[in-house]
Amino acid sequence: MPEATVAEIYDAIKDVPRGAWVALADQPLRILVYGPDAVKVTDEAREKGEECPILVRVPEKETTLIL
């Protein structure tokens, strides 16, 4: 099973508001839900059927991306 690359994740989250937490599905790579609270975002992704979502936070500035 192929895994999402950093470039693919960056491309997927580029239009999400800065500072938001994002839950992504890996196959195919897509945004499940995003919001200000990581726990709520994770819970909502699981409610949508994604047992182990990819969770990332959109950087506050364009120069940082921590995965």
C-alpha positions in Angstrom: 0.0 0.0 0.0 1.6 3.3 -1.1 1.9 6.0 1.6 1.4 9.7 1.1 4.5 11.8 0.5 5.2 15.1 2.2 4.6 16.9 -1.1 1.2 15.3 -1.5 0.2 16.2 2.1 1.4 19.8 1.6 -0.6 20.0 -1.6 -3.7 18.6 0.1 -3.7 21.1 3.0 -2.6 24.2 1.1 -6.1 25.8 1.2 -6.9 24.9 4.8 -6.9 27.9 7.2 -3.5 28.5 9.0 -3.3 26.9 12.5 -6.0 24.3 11.8 -5.6 20.6 12.6 -6.3 18.4 9.6 -7.3 14.7 9.5 -6.4 13.1 6.2 -7.3 9.7 4.8 -4.4 8.0 3.0 -6.1 5.9 0.3 -6.9 8.0 -1.6 -5.3 11.0 0.1 -8.1 13.4 1.0 -9.1 15.8 3.8 -11.7 14.2 6.1 -12.1 17.1 8.5 -10.3 20.1 9.9 -10.7 22.5 12.8 -8.9 24.2 15.8 -9.0 21.2 18.1 -6.8 18.1 17.4 -8.9 15.8 19.6 -12.2 16.8 18.0 -10.7 16.5 14.5 -9.4 13.0 15.3 -12.7 11.9 16.8 -14.7 13.3 13.8 -12.3 11.5 11.4 -12.9 8.2 13.2 -16.7 8.8 13.1 -16.3 9.0 9.3 -14.7 5.5 9.4 -11.0 6.3 9.3 -9.4 4.3 12.2 -6.0 5.8 11.9 -6.1 9.2 10.2 -3.0 11.2 9.2 -3.1 14.2 11.6 -1.2 17.4 10.7 -1.4 21.0 11.8 -1.3 23.7 9.1 1.6 26.0 9.8 1.0 29.5 11.0 3.6 30.8 8.5 4.3 29.6 5.0 7.9 28.7 5.9 7.2 25.9 8.4 5.7 22.5 8.0 6.1 19.9 10.7 4.9 16.4 10.1 
